[in-house]
Amino acid sequence: MQFRKSINALRALAVLSVVLFHFKVPGFEGGFVGVDVFFVISGFLMTGIIVNGVQQQNFPLLGFYASRARRIIPALLVLCVALLIFGYFYLPLDDLRETIRTIKSSLLFSSNFSFAQSGNYFAAPLHENWLLHTWSLSVEWQFYLLYPVLIMGLHRFFGTDKTRFALLAAALISLLASIIVTRVNPTFAFYMLPTRAWEMIAGGLVFLFPLRLSQRGGAICEGLGLLAIAVSVLVFSEADLWPGYLALVPVLGTMLVIHANTRSMFSGNPALQFVGSISYSVYLWHWPLVVLLYLCGLLSSWPHVIGAIIASFALGTLSFYLVESKVKKGTSATRTVIKFASLTVAVMAVSATTSSLVKQHPDWRPALVELGQPEYTSKLYPQECYPNAYAAADCKLGTGDVSVILYGDSHAQSTAAAVQMENPQAALSWSRGGCPTLAHFAMHDKTVESQCRGFNQEKLQQLKTWYAGIPVVLFSRAALYADSGRENSYRISFPERQASFADAYTEEYVSTVCSIAENHPVYIVKPIPEMPFSVYKGLNLNQRLFRQTTDISLPLQAYENRNRVAIATIEAAASRCNATVIDPTPYLCPDGNCMGSMDGVPLYFDDNHLVDAGNQQLKGLFKDLIKPI
């Protein structure tokens, strides 16, 4: 297709939005919509190539795949090799092997499947993955594989006109699926092709249903489209369910700009044209720099952020001129496919071999500091766990009679060792990660909601009929649920209550705690402090890259601000239900700072789960809880 400056300028707008969003630049909270802009552009261009070729009876399918491979694979291969080398020298063993697994899934264009199973795009653990951004490449590649076959089949049986309307119907079906699934399973909707295909087909509809616009009409169309994209970047945020119907705003905006195809200050801007040309490589290289700053605790340091943004564009420029521009376009389709398939297999083979060798021979790597990764599950006590239909941990800890019940989310499991240090008998640990301790609530992820509600209903019923008089200790990463702007999958709401969120949360929590207190002494543990990033990974990278041994900490004031609603709710429940509040902050936050590590030793497995070293800091916190049986 003929080069269009307006599309190149849109690419620049898209990559700038994504980069500034990922580096957390204020005002770009909705910058993730840049990916939606890319999808629409891709759909428009691919539809034009395919339909023109099919109509002229000159569309080589293998040639189409080869052209896509030339565009996507070379720069991606270079990035993966660079990350493999970086990981070999600087990443801890487990992180290196996880990065290698992601390299393989990225090169197979299946990483979106892996990330969809791992959790919400905006959640912290995924933001430690060096290749998280390749999910969009995987979605596009899957679209490239299926889309030309679909158009060829439709054109053969129905002709050009009916093909246009069939694709319109397909886009509407995919959009409807996106709207429905985004409410039920937002993680699936975000990552998977069936709920994203409509955005790319929407771009194709611009080609299939062209508008004849006057110069003035084109200018208005472009202006409205740019306004829609700008509003999306400025107004939307990670708190919004995405894509769903909200994605219509940037998608329609992009369609309008492409429809307009005008010569304007926007399309004629030389800077935007340059950024648009290097946009793919910038997209590839910026995200590893985001992860690097995040893991080193530097994502809030403006000098480092500005330096990383500049580095993103510098690396993108080098990648464009030294890799993308050097790919020969005259090579036959068969040779191109064989060449890139061979290179991909070679990189995957080297990655797999490296993963195996570093596990078997850790001494082969440079003698840099290697902090042993702490175990997530404590070794301080024996445990016997049982299958649970709700993907929960149902464990008996220690031996003898049960003297205490630990109930809550994953913090009930990770902090159990601190209780057992004071307990000569056994404890029951009932925990399900990501589940608030509430009887009635709604969550954006309906699959998680169903599991959590089933788990809580079962345990609350057991507490009414079993273990009468046995103390119950409630744990919760409460800020995860009480903060309405937090990650999509775990945000809670109370549709049956008309009060404000804070009041509704308090009333529901008080109701749940009081129901337990009817048959048990109840102890409520205030939230364990959350660190700003993964403690173990941050310590490793800081020591390896910068030879820094400064401990990781968080101001106590920041902890109190984040947990303001949660702490008020806990205190209300304690007062109204005759429960006892247990405060871990005097043990974990000496001198006004909550410690993530002490003397270089991680107290956390990640950014919020204590490990044995962290539980040791809580020694004495639960000494008055256990009563001899």
N, C-alpha and C positions, 0 to 999 in steps of 0.2 A: 504493500500500500504506500501511497505518497506520504512523505514526512509532513507532519502537521505540528506547527510550533505551539499551538494551543494545548496539544496533548503533552508535549515535552514540558511546558510550563506547569501543567497539572501534575506531572511526575515530581517536579521540584517542590510544589506545594505539598504534595503527599509525603515525600521523604522528610521535608523540614518539620512537618507536623509530628510525624512519628518519632524523629530523633529528639526533638525538644520535649515531647511528652515523656519519653523514656528517661531522659535526663532530669525530669521533674522540674522543668522551667515553668514558673507561674504563668498562668494564662493559657496553657496548652493542655489542660486536664483532659480534653477530648481529642488529643492529637492522634489517638489510636485509630481514628476514622480515616487516617491516611491510607491504611491497608484497604479499606473499602473503596477508596478512590482508585487505588492500584487495580483492584479487581474489576471495576467498571472499565477502566482503560484497556485492560487485557482482553476482556470480553469483546469490546468494540473492534480491536485490532484483529483478534483471532477470527471473529465472525467474517470480517471483510476478506481476509485471506482465504478462508475455507469456502465461503459462498461464491466468491469470484472464480476460484478454481473449479468448483463443482459445476457452475453454470457454463464455463468454457470447456467442460469435460477434460480438464487438465489439472486435476488435483492429486498429486502424489502423496499418499498418506505417510509413507516412510520419509519422504522429503520434509513434510510438515514436522514430524517428530525430530528429525535431524536439525531443523532450524531452531526448534525450541531447545534442544540439547546444546547447540552452539551458544545460545543466549544465556542459559542458566548455569550449566554445569562447570565450565572452566573456572569462573570466579569462586564458585562454591567449593570446588576441589581445593583451590589454593587456601581458602579460609580454613577448611578442615585440616589440611596438612599443617598449617601454622598453629592451629589449636592443639594438634597432636604433639608437635614439638614443644610448645609452651607447657602443655600439661606434663610431658615427660620430665621436664626440668623443675617445674614449680608447683604442681598440684599434688596433694596427698594421694596415696594409693587408691583409696575408694573413689575419690573425686575424679582421678584420671580414668579409672575404669568406667565410671558413669559417663564421662565425656566421650569416651570411645564408643559406648553403646549409642549415644545420641548422634555421633558422627555417622555411624552405620545407618541408623534410621533416617537421618537427613539425606544421605546419598541415595537411599532407596525411596525417597519421597514418601515416607510413611510416618514421619515424626509427629504429625498431627494426631495420629492414633495413639501414640505413646503419651503425648501431653494431655489428651482428652481423658485418659485413664489416671493421670497423675494429679489432676486438680484444676482449680480455677486459674485462668491466665493471669489475673491480677494478684494472686496469692504469692506470699514471700518464697516458699520453697521452689516454685518454678522459676522465680526470678534469679535463682542461683544457677540456672542451667545456661551454659555458654551458647547453646544453639536453639534456644526457645523460639527465636524469630523465624526459624525455618519452617514452622508450621504453615505459614502462608504460602511458601514455595511448594510444600507438599500438596496443599489444596489446589493450587494452580496447576501443578503437574497432573494431578488426577483428573482435573477438568480437561486438560489438553489431550489426555488419552481417550476420553469418552466423547467429548464434544464433536470432533470431526466425524466420528463414526455415526453419531446421532444425526447430524445434518445430512450426511451422505445417504443414510437410510431414509430419512424423511423426504429428501429431494427426489429420490428414486421412485418412491411410491406415491407421493402427493404433489410433487412439483414445487416451484418456487413460492407461489402465493400461499398455499396451504402450509408450507414449511414455516413461513413467517408467523402465522397464527398458532401453529403448533408450539413454536418456541415461546411465544407470548404465554400460552397456557402453561408450559413447563415452568416459566419464570414465576407465574402466579402460584402454582402448586408449591414450588420451593419456598416462596415468600410466606405462604400460609404455614408451611411446615416450620419455617424459622420462627414465626410469631408464636406458634403453639409450643414448640420444643424449648424455646428460650425461657418460657415460664416454667416448664416442667423440669428441664435438664439444661441449664444455661451453659454448662461446660461443653456438652456435646454440641449444642447449637453454635457455640463460638468456633469450634475447631473443625467441624466436619463438613464435607462437600455438600451433602443434601440440603443443609440449611444455609449454605453460602453460595450455591450455584446461581441463585436468582440474581445476585449482584453482577456476576460475569455475563449472564444472559441479558441482563438489563443493558449492559454496554452493547451487546449484539443487536438489541432492538433499536438502538440509535442508528446503526448501519442499515437495518432492514426497513425501518420506517423513517426515512429522512424528511426533514422539514425544509421548506423553501422559505427563507427569511430574508427580509430586506436588511440593509446595512443597519438601520436603526433597530429593527427587530432582533438582529443578531447581537447588537450591543446590549440590549435589554436582557436578552436570554443569558448572555455571558455574565452580566452583572448579578442577575438573580441566582445563577448557579454558584458563583463565587461567594455570594452572601450566604447561601445555604451551607456551603462547606465551612465558611468562617464561623457561622453560628454553631455548627456541630463541634468544631474545635474548642470554642469558647464556653459553650453551655453544657455539653455532655461531659460525663466523667466515668471513672471505673465503677462508681456506685450504681450506674444505670445498667439494666439488663440489656445485653447486646449479643447478637445483632437485633433480632426482632423487628418490630415496626419502626423503631427509632432510626434504624439504619437507612430507612427510606430517605431521610433528609440529606445526608451526604451523597447517597447514590443518585437521587434525582438531581441534586446540584451538579454532580459530575456529568450526568447525561445532558443537562442544559448547556454546560460549557462546551462539550463535544459537539452538540447540535449546532451551536452558534458558529464555531469555526471562524472567528473574526480576526482581523488584524487589529490589535489593540496594544495598549501599554502593557497589559498582562502577557500576552503571547509574544510580544516583541522585546521583552526585557532580556538583555544579554546575560545577566546574572542568573535569571531563572532558567534560561536555555542551557547554560553550562551545568547548573545543578541538576537539571532534568536529565542531562546526558550521563552523569555519573551516579544517578540516583540508586540504581541497583547495587552497585558496589558500596556506596555509602550505607545503604540499608544492611548489607551483609556485615560490614565491619563495625558499625556503631554499637551493636548490642553486646559483643564481648567486652567492650570498654565500659558499658553500663554495669555489667556484672562485676568487672574488676573493681570499679569504684564502690559498688554496693558491698562486696565482700570485705573490702578494706575500710569500710566505714567512712568513705569520702564522698558519698553521693549528695551530701548536704554542704560540701565545701565548694564554694563558687570558683575559686581559682582552679581546683581540680576539674570541676564540671566544664568550665570554659575550655581548659586545655584538652579535655577528652572530646569535646564537640569539634574543636579544630582538628584534632588527630583523626576523628572519624572521617572528616572531609578530605584530609590529606591522604589517608590510607585508601579512601574511595577513589580519589583521583589517580593514585598510583595503580590501583587495581584496574581502573578503566583503561588507562593507556598501556599498561604492561601486560594485561591479561585479556580483557574483553576485546580491545581493538586489535589484538594480534591473532585472533582466531580466524583461520582461513574460511571464507564463505563459499569458495568455488569447489570445495571437495565434494565428491559424490555422497549422496545420502547414506548409502550402505557403508562406505568407508568411515563417514562421520559417526554413525551409530556404533560401529565396531570399535572405533578409536575411543570414544567417550565411555562406552561400556567397559572396555579394557582398563582404562585409567581409573574408573570408579571401583571396579573389582580390585585393582591393585591397591588403592588407598584403603579399602575395606580390609583387605588381607593383611596389609602392614599394621593397621589398627588392631585387628584381632590378635595378631601375633604379639604385638606390643603388650596388649592387655594380659595375655597369658604369661609372657616372660616376666613382666614386672611383678606379677603375683607370685610366681615360682622363685624369682631371684630379685627380691627387693634391693639387695646390695648392689645390683648393677647400675642403679641410678646414682646421680651425683650425691655426695654425702652432705645433703642439706638437712636442715632440721626437719624431723618427722614427728609431729605430735601424734601419739596414738589416738585414734578416734575413740571417744568414750562409748561404752555400750548404752544403747537406749533403754534396754531392760536391765534392771539392777541385778547384780550378783550377790547382793548383801543378804538375800534370803532365798530359800527354795520356793518354787511355785508350781502349782498344778492347775492348768487351764483347761477349759472345756469348750466344745463347739457352741457357737451362739448364732442364732438365725439372723441377728442384726449386725453382723460384722463387728461385734464388740468383744472386749476382753472380759471373760468371766473366770476369775482365778481365785484359788485359795492360796494364800501366802503364808509360809511357815507351817508349823505343826501344832497339833493340839486342838483345843476347843476354840471356836471363833469368839474373839473378844471385841472386835470392832469391824465395821463395814465401811469401806471406802467407795464412795459413789460419785460419779461425775464423768467428765470428758477425759481426754488423754492425760490431763494433768493429774487425775486420780491415780493413773498407772505410774507416771514418771516421778511422782512425789511419794509414792507408797513406801519407799525405802526409809524415808525420814520417820514415818509412823512406826515401822517395824523395828527401828533401832530402840524404841522405847517399849516394845510389846513382846513379852516372852511367849505369848500364845499366837494363835493364827488370826489372820485377817481375811475378809472377803474383799476382793477388788472388783467392782463393777464399773467398767469404763467403756465408753464408745466415743472415739475421737470426733470432734466437731459437733457434739450434741449438748445443747444447754439443758440444765437440770430443771425442766419445766414440764407441767402436765399438758398444757394447751398452748400451742404456738404455730406459726406458719413460717416456712423458709422458702427462699426463692428456688432452691434446688429441691424439687418435689421428691426425688429419689432419696436424698439425704433426709428430708423431712419424714418420709415414711419409715425409714430405718430408725431414726431418732425417737419418733413418737412410739413406735412399737417397743423399742428398748425401754423407754421410760415407763410406759404403761405396765410392762411386765415387772419391772423392778419396784415401782411404787405399789403395785398389788402385793408383791412378796413382802414388802416392808409392813403391810397391814396385817399379814397373817403369820409371818415367820420372824424368828429372832427377836421376840419382844424384849424390850429393855436393853438390847445391845446398842451401844453408841453408833451413830452414823456420822461420818465425816464427809462433808460436801466440798468437792473441788470443782473449779470451773475457770476456764480462760474467758472470764465474763466479758471483757472488753471486745472480744471477737463478736459477741452477739449483741451487746448493748450499744455499740457504735454503729449507727445506721448507715454510715458511709464506708463501712469496711467491706471486705471481699464479698462478691455477690453470693457465692454458694452458701455462706453461713450467716448471712443477715437474717434476722428474725423479725416477725411482725405479729400483731395481734388483731386480726380482722374482726374478732368478736367483741373487742373492747373499743369504746369511743374516745377514751382518754388519749393524752399525748403519749408518745412512745415511752418516755421515762416513767410516767405514772402507770401505764399499762404493764410495763416490764416489772415494776415494783409490785403491783397488785398480784400478778401471776406468780412471781417468785415467792412472795409471802404466802400465797395460797398453797403452793407446793410444799414449802418448808413446814408450814403449820400442819399439813396432813401427815408428814413424816413424824413430826414432834408429838403426835397423839400417842405413839407407841414406842418412841425411842428418844433418848437424849440426842440432840443435834448439835454438831459443831460445824461452823462454816469457815473455811479457810479463805482469807482474802486472796485475790489473784496473785499468782507468782509473777514477778516483774518480767516483762518482755524486753529483750535486747533489740537494738536497731537492725541487727543483721546476724547471720549465723556465727556464733562465737568460735566454734572449732575451726571453721573454714577461714574466718577472718584472722585468727591468730596465726594460722599456717601461712597465709599469703603475706601478711605483714612481716613475719619473720623471714620468709624466703626471699621476698622481693626487696624489702626495705631494711631488713635486719633490725626491725623494731620489736621490742618486747613489752611495750606498754599494755597494761591490762585493759580489757574492754569493760565499759561501765555505762550507766544511764543515770542522769540526775533523778533523785527521788521525786522532785517536783514534776518531772515529765511523767513518771509513773502515776502519780496522784491525778494529774490532769487527764490522762488517758482513761483512768479507771474511776473517774468521778461518779458517773451514773451507777456503775457496778458497786462501788463501795457504799454509796447511799442506799442502794437496794439491799445489800447485805445487812447493813446496820438496822434498816427498817424491819427486816425479817427477824433479826435477832431480838429486837425489842418486842415485837408483836407475837412471836412464837416461843419465847423463852429459850432461845438458842444461844450458844456461845460463839463469839467471833475469835478466830485464831489469826494473828497477824504475822506473816513471815518477814515483813520488811526490816524489823530490828536485827534480824539474823543475816539477811541478804543485802541490806542497804546501809552499811555502817558509814558514818560521817556524811550522810546526805547523798551518797552515790550507791546505786544498785549495781552490784558487781556481776559481770558476765564471766570473768576469770579472775583468779587470784594467783599471783606469782607465776603467770604463764600457764596455769592449769585451767582448762575449760570447766566451768560449772554447769554448762548447758550442752545438750546434744546438738541443738540447732539454735534458734533464737528465743525459744520459750519453754523447752522441756528440760528440767533438771536431770543431771546424771548423778552418779554416786558421790562425786566430789561436791556437787551442789547440795545434795541431800545431807551430806556430813555437816554443812554449814547450819542446817536446821536442827542439829542435835540439841535436845532439850525443849524444843517447841511443843512437842506433843506429850511431854512427860506426865502431865496432869490428866490426860485424856483416858489412859488405860486403867481400868479398875480390875484388881485381881478377881478371878472367877472362883 
